[in-house]
């Protein structure tokens, strides 16, 4: 598994969105979105920490 951070431009009347999701790296490309934050990644403050092989923590972000 790996954590992936992407940004999405949602159109002219909305802000950028930062999305964090988990993706299997076994070739199946199965993904699950965990969180969407309002704003582009360069403007966002967040921290991703792997706790063990099956868990990670997303912290230090503003709602």
C-alpha positions in Angstrom: 0.0 0.0 0.0 1.0 3.6 -0.5 -0.4 7.0 0.3 -0.9 9.2 -2.7 -1.5 13.0 -2.6 -3.1 14.6 -5.7 -4.7 17.9 -6.5 -7.8 18.6 -8.5 -8.9 21.8 -10.2 -12.7 21.6 -9.7 -13.5 24.5 -12.1 -13.6 28.2 -12.5 -16.0 28.9 -9.6 -14.5 26.5 -7.0 -11.2 26.2 -5.2 -8.5 23.6 -5.8 -8.8 20.4 -3.8 -6.1 18.3 -2.2 -7.0 14.6 -2.1 -5.2 11.9 -0.1 -5.9 8.3 -0.9 -4.5 4.8 -0.4 -3.6 2.7 -3.4 -2.6 -1.0 -3.6 0.8 -1.4 -5.3 0.1 -5.0 -6.4 -1.1 -3.9 -9.8 -4.8 -3.9 -9.0 -4.9 -0.1 -8.7 -7.7 -0.4 -6.1 -7.9 3.0 -4.3 -9.8 4.5 -1.4 -10.0 8.3 -0.9 -9.4 9.1 2.8 -9.7 12.9 2.9 -10.3 15.9 0.7 -8.9 19.3 1.8 -9.9 22.7 0.4 -6.9 24.2 -1.4 -3.9 23.1 -3.5 -1.2 20.9 -1.9 1.4 23.8 -1.9 -0.9 25.8 0.3 -2.0 23.0 2.6 -0.4 22.1 5.9 -0.7 18.4 6.7 1.4 15.5 7.8 1.2 11.8 6.8 2.9 9.3 9.1 2.9 5.5 8.7 2.1 3.9 12.1 2.7 0.3 10.9 2.2 -1.7 7.7 -1.6 -1.3 7.9 -2.2 2.1 9.4 -1.2 5.7 8.8 -2.1 9.0 10.4 -3.1 12.2 8.6 -2.7 15.1 11.0 -1.9 18.8 11.4 -4.5 20.0 8.9 -7.2 22.7 9.2 -10.9 21.9 8.7 
